Amino acid sequence: MFDTMLVRDVRQTLDDFRRSVDRVFSDFYGSQPVNRSEQVFTPVVESAFTENELLLRAILPGVTEQDVKVTVQNGRLVIEGERKTPEGWGDNAWTKLAYGKFHSEIPVPNGLDLEKVNCRLHDGVLDIVLPVSEAMKPRQIPIDSGDSPKAIPATA
């Protein structure tokens, strides 16, 4: 029982501390305009694997296909481009959103067919599909039972 109470106290203390730190940052950044020249836009990237492909998704709100480039080099998938400030926004605009050039490198595992990479940008989401090469896909190996048929001698 004592261990359970102690764990709850520690967890509660850490939760209180996290909320306090969140409030400090929220108060600090939420009450003042942010200098856009100090901001750095970094796209959020998520991934998933299926039997046949590696799926990557980069969140790029407000980025057009002319403003983003995807390349594969040195075993890395590189996503780079620029998230531009909306037209008509002057130097005195206030925002919590980051704008500017971005560059993300994602290590590519071995066994992917990099000649067949497919990208699609829609609704601020860049979907990238990297197919698994045929040589890396699992294939079933037939199993021999080891029993060889024996010849039965013919009798006359």
C-alpha positions as CSV (number, residue, x, y, z in Angstrom):
1,M,0.0,0.0,0.0
2,F,2.8,2.4,0.9
3,D,4.4,1.8,-2.5
4,T,1.2,2.6,-4.3
5,M,0.7,5.8,-2.4
6,L,4.4,6.8,-3.1
7,V,4.0,6.2,-6.8
8,R,0.8,8.2,-6.9
9,D,2.5,11.1,-5.1
10,V,5.5,11.1,-7.4
11,R,3.3,10.9,-10.5
12,Q,1.1,13.7,-9.2
13,T,4.2,15.9,-8.4
14,L,5.6,15.3,-11.9
15,D,2.2,16.1,-13.5
16,D,2.0,19.3,-11.5
17,F,5.5,20.3,-12.5
18,R,4.7,19.6,-16.2
19,R,1.6,21.7,-16.0
20,S,3.6,24.5,-14.4
21,V,6.3,24.5,-17.1
22,D,3.6,24.4,-19.8
23,R,1.9,27.5,-18.2
24,V,5.3,29.3,-18.1
25,F,6.0,28.7,-21.8
26,S,2.4,29.4,-22.7
27,D,2.4,32.7,-20.8
28,F,5.8,33.7,-22.2
29,Y,5.2,32.9,-25.8
30,G,1.4,33.5,-25.8
31,S,1.6,37.1,-24.6
32,Q,4.2,38.5,-26.9
33,P,4.5,38.7,-30.7
34,V,7.0,36.3,-32.1
35,N,9.8,37.6,-34.2
36,R,9.4,35.7,-37.5
37,S,13.1,35.9,-38.4
38,E,13.9,33.7,-35.4
39,Q,11.4,31.0,-36.2
40,V,12.3,27.8,-37.9
41,F,9.7,25.7,-39.7
42,T,10.3,22.0,-39.3
43,P,7.7,19.7,-40.9
44,V,6.3,16.9,-38.7
45,V,7.0,13.5,-40.3
46,E,5.4,10.2,-39.5
47,S,6.0,6.7,-40.9
48,A,4.4,3.3,-41.2
49,F,5.5,0.0,-42.8
50,T,3.4,-2.5,-44.7
51,E,4.4,-5.8,-46.3
52,N,5.0,-4.0,-49.6
53,E,6.0,-0.4,-48.8
54,L,7.3,2.2,-46.4
55,L,4.8,5.1,-46.0
56,L,6.0,8.5,-45.0
57,R,3.8,11.5,-44.4
58,A,5.1,15.1,-43.9
59,I,2.7,17.8,-42.7
60,L,3.4,20.9,-44.8
61,P,0.5,23.4,-44.3
62,G,0.5,26.2,-46.9
63,V,3.3,24.7,-49.0
64,T,2.7,24.2,-52.7
65,E,4.3,21.5,-54.9
66,Q,6.5,24.2,-56.5
67,D,7.9,25.0,-53.0
68,V,8.9,21.5,-52.0
69,K,11.5,19.1,-53.4
70,V,12.0,15.4,-52.5
71,T,15.3,13.6,-53.3
72,V,17.1,10.4,-52.3
73,Q,20.8,10.7,-51.7
74,N,23.4,8.8,-49.6
75,G,20.8,6.5,-48.1
76,R,18.6,9.3,-47.0
77,L,15.3,10.8,-48.2
78,V,15.6,14.5,-48.2
79,I,12.5,16.8,-48.0
80,E,13.3,20.5,-48.5
81,G,11.5,23.6,-49.5
82,E,10.0,26.8,-48.1
83,R,6.9,27.7,-46.3
84,K,6.2,31.2,-47.5
85,T,4.7,34.0,-45.5
86,P,1.2,34.8,-46.8
87,E,1.0,37.7,-49.3
88,G,0.1,41.0,-47.7
89,W,1.6,40.3,-44.3
90,G,4.0,43.0,-43.4
91,D,6.8,43.1,-40.8
92,N,4.4,44.0,-38.1
93,A,2.3,40.8,-38.4
94,W,1.8,38.7,-35.3
95,T,1.9,34.9,-35.6
96,K,2.7,31.8,-33.8
97,L,3.2,29.9,-37.0
98,A,6.7,29.4,-38.4
99,Y,7.6,30.3,-42.0
100,G,10.8,29.9,-43.9
101,K,13.1,27.3,-45.5
102,F,13.0,23.8,-44.2
103,H,15.2,20.7,-44.7
104,S,14.5,17.2,-43.3
105,E,16.6,14.1,-43.8
106,I,15.2,10.7,-43.1
107,P,17.4,7.6,-43.1
108,V,16.1,5.0,-45.7
109,P,16.4,1.4,-44.6
110,N,18.0,-1.1,-47.0
111,G,15.8,-3.2,-49.2
112,L,13.6,-0.4,-50.7
113,D,13.2,0.2,-54.4
114,L,14.3,3.8,-54.6
115,E,13.7,3.9,-58.4
116,K,9.9,3.6,-57.7
117,V,9.4,6.3,-55.0
118,N,6.1,8.0,-55.4
119,C,5.1,11.4,-53.8
120,R,1.7,13.2,-53.6
121,L,1.0,16.6,-52.1
122,H,-2.6,17.2,-51.0
123,D,-4.3,19.4,-48.4
124,G,-1.0,20.3,-46.8
125,V,0.1,16.7,-46.5
126,L,3.0,15.1,-48.5
127,D,2.5,11.4,-48.8
128,I,5.7,9.5,-49.9
129,V,5.5,5.8,-50.8
130,L,8.8,3.8,-51.0
131,P,8.1,0.2,-52.2
132,V,9.9,-2.8,-50.8
133,S,12.1,-4.4,-53.5
134,E,11.0,-7.8,-54.7
135,A,14.3,-9.3,-53.5
136,M,13.5,-8.2,-49.9
137,K,9.9,-9.5,-49.8
138,P,9.4,-12.7,-47.9
139,R,9.0,-15.8,-50.1
140,Q,8.0,-19.3,-48.9
141,I,10.5,-22.1,-49.3
142,P,9.2,-25.6,-49.9
143,I,10.1,-28.1,-47.3
144,D,11.2,-31.5,-48.3
145,S,10.3,-34.2,-45.8
146,G,13.5,-36.2,-46.3
147,D,11.7,-39.4,-47.1
148,S,12.7,-40.5,-50.5
149,P,10.5,-43.0,-52.3
150,K,12.0,-46.5,-52.2
151,A,12.0,-48.8,-55.2
152,I,10.2,-52.0,-54.6
153,P,11.9,-54.9,-56.4
154,A,9.7,-56.7,-58.9
155,T,9.3,-60.5,-58.3
156,A,8.6,-62.9,-61.1
